Amino acid sequence: MDLILWRHAEAHEHPDPLQGRQGDTKDLARRLTQRGEKQAVRMAAWLDRQLPAAARVLSSPAQRTEQTAIALGRKYKMCDELSPDGDPLALLALAQWPHGKLPVVVVGHQPTPGQVIAQLMGLTEADCPIKKGAVWWFRQRERNGVVQTVLVTVQTPELL
């Protein structure tokens, strides 16, 4: 199974950073910046060339993640479990990792994808930083009777 974690592209700052919390209405309404729109389009074009047609795409209900997912030009499903400050175990369950049959692209927010990455890679830190708009692609496979989690690639919009 392939699990592709895609952090949303650059978004406008919260209108009231002292009052705002992730997950509040104003936070969920934040949109991509012009730069973020370009990042999403670049990464989506690269991803579209790599992904099989049957890949599932799951997105947080926040506008910035939906805009990022829309750039891919494929059907996607918005999932409340992927909201800001979501649970890494809920993300993995939603993606059906590692037993799903189809590749899954999850468009979400830090810190959740970074926490999933730390867990999959066995990092001692609880979180792995991810650049905005970046993709981390994992694959679960079996080799010589041993199940392995492989980091296939890490890609950022700036390198495309």
N, C-alpha and C positions, 0 to 999 in steps of 0.2 A: 504494500500500500504506500502511496505517496501522500504526504501532508505538506502543504505549501502555506506558510504563514506570511501574510502580506500586511505590513503596517500601513495604515492610511497615509496618504501623501500630506504635504505641508498644509496646515489649516490656519485660519485666522485665530488669533488669540481670543481667550474668553473676554467678553466685554467688561466684566468686573472681576479681575483676577483675585481681589481680596475677599470677595463674597462668594464667588463661584466654586462649585464642587463638581468633580467629574460625575456624570450621570444626571445632573440637573437639566432642566428644559433648555436653558441657554447654552449649556455645553453641547447637548445633543443637536442643537440647531447650527452649530459652527460649520462653516463651509470651507472648502479648499480655497487657498489663495490662487492667484494666477500661476505662480510658480508650481504650486501643488497640482493644479490641473495638468500642467505640462509633465510633471513627474509621473502622474497616474497614467497618462497616455503613453509615455515612453515605456514604462514598466509593463503596461497592459499589452502593448504590441509585442514585446519580447515574450511575455508569458503565453500569449495566444499561439505563438509559433511552437512552443514547447509542450503545451498541454494537449492531451487527447480530447476529442470532441465530447466524450462522456464525463469529463471532470465536473464535479459538483462545486458550486461557488456559494459560500455562506458569508454573510456580512452582518456586522453590528447595525442596529437601527439608526445610529447617528448619521447625520447628513454627510459628513466628511468621509465616512467609510462607504456609504452608499455611492457617493460620487466616484470614489476610487474603484469600486466594484463595477459600476456602469461603464467605466473606461474600457473594461475588458470586452464589452460587447456580447456577453453571454447571459443566459438566464441566471439569476441568483436568488437566494432566499435570505431574507432578513431574520435574524434570530436574537431575541432578547438576551439569551445566555451570553452573547458576545458584546454586550454593552460595556462601557468603560468600567474598569475595576471588576471585571468578570472573574470567574473562578477558572484556573487553568485545567482542573479536572473536568469541569463542565465543557470546556472547549474540546478537550480530547474525546469526551463521550459523544458530543454532538458530531464531531468529525468521524466517529466510529474507529478511532485509532486504537490499536494497530490492525484491527480485523476487517476493516472495510474493504470492499472490492474495487472501488473507484478512487482515483485521485481526488483530493479535496483541497480547495483553496479557501482559506479562512482570512477574511479582511477584518482586522481588529485594531485594538488600541494597546499601547503600553500601559501597564506593565504585564498584562496577561500573556501575550505571545513571548515576551522575554522570559517569563516564568516557565512557560512550556519548554522553551529552548534549553534553559538551564536544567530542567528535569530530564529531557531527552538526551542531553549530552553529559549528564552526570557531573555538572559543575558544582563546586562547593558553594558558590554564591546562589542566592535564591532567585536572581533576576539577571538577564543578559540584556545589555542595551541594544536597541535596534534603531537604525536611522529611519527617519520618516520616508515612506515610500518603498522601503527595502523588502526583499523577499528572502526567506529562509526555506529551503526545500529539503525535506527529510524523506527517507524511504526505509520501510521495514522489509527485511529480506531474510531468507534462511540460506546459510552457507555451511556445508558439511555438518548439518544437523544443529547448527547454532543460529539462533535468531539474533539478528543485528539491526541496530538503528544506524543508518548511514546519512551523513550530511552530504547531499548531492551537490548543492551550490548555495551561495549567498550572492545576491545581486542587488545593487543600488541603482537608482535612476541616473545618478551622475556618471556611472561607468558605461552607460548604454549609448 
